[in-house]
Amino acid sequence: MKKLINNNFRFALPLFSLLALASCDDNMDEPGYPALADKPVVTVTYDNLDILELDNETTVGVNENLATFVLTADRIYKEDMKFSIKLNAAESTADANDFTISLSEADLDYGTDGAFVATIPANTLSTTFTVAANFDIYPESTENLVFDIKPMADLNGTVAGSSQKIELTIGNSISDELVLILDWNGDRTYTNITDPNDPYESTLADYDFDLEVYNSGFSLVDYSWSDSPERVNFATSNADGLYFVVAGFYSTYGAVPMLPINFDVTLTIAKPGVFVYDYDMSGIWNSTDGGDDEGNADAYQVPVYFVKTTTNGVATYEVYNLADDTLLASGKSSTDLKVYFNSFKRVK
């Protein structure tokens, strides 16, 4: 179990605060910056410093992916006391995408890039915030987060030296789901290239791509038709067996830019926390040919298939390239899937 560790850095105060420091007691709880003798001193307590990306559902009443911190002043103050909670990127192996901080709604002032403001309201003694680990699909070793806690510029309160830095760890978690993500760079934009000042602008998310999963009987099992990127969380409740992943370009919906776009498409297949594989599908579709709705005979592709097997309640997946059965699988379908999937019209 880690402890709150002392911060040895000096807190740079603005020039207008220098006169106030003349009456400071530099030895108050050995802070890393001068404490104001006439202002409350805040300490930080916690319930947990080792968290996981996912809560363990078998542990009743314990949330392993959440740590709770309480900022408590040694006395009340007539004005709000504000404190910054900022991720120390240089000392952390995780980043702002790996966690979520939640503060009391009444005491809250959000920041960015791992920076937050917690407020102890006037005439009260404490406020609480939580740090939750975010679950991502990548297998990772244990990561650590280090936060610096400092008083804001109004200096209505100070932080005890033992509480000026907090450190916690995030452990990797795994899921029995198979996650499928079809991304065509939906965060990119295009504009009128001949006139950059033209207000016409759209995102690649305006194009309609599809992601579908079929079983060995060619029945639709799961799909994503209206997101950007498209994402399917293939549930462990699905039967063991062989499944085909179908990625497709459904329609331009008339969102045609000034110049043709060759879509850079990636199909990501992952058992979160165990493996991630990115299948490159770039160069298959473009805005000129359009999708299935525009009559493109190659609108739908079957790049991979996978085999789900459950042993002792644990699901495993083997993912294979359909073109040559490489593992990425055992067993190749004798059915011409391209002919099959092009044999019917999708109704969405």
Salt bridges, closest charged atoms under 4 A:
ASP74 OD1 - ARG75 NH1 3.59
GLU91 OE2 - LYS165 NZ 2.97
ASP176 OD1 - LYS271 NZ 3.41
ASP208 OD2 - LYS348 NZ 2.71
ASP210 OD1 - LYS348 NZ 2.67
GLU212 OE1 - ARG346 NH2 2.97
ASP240 OD1 - LYS308 NZ 2.78
ASP264 OD2 - ARG188 NH1 3.54
ASP292 OD2 - LYS345 NZ 3.65
ASP298 OD1 - LYS338 NZ 2.80
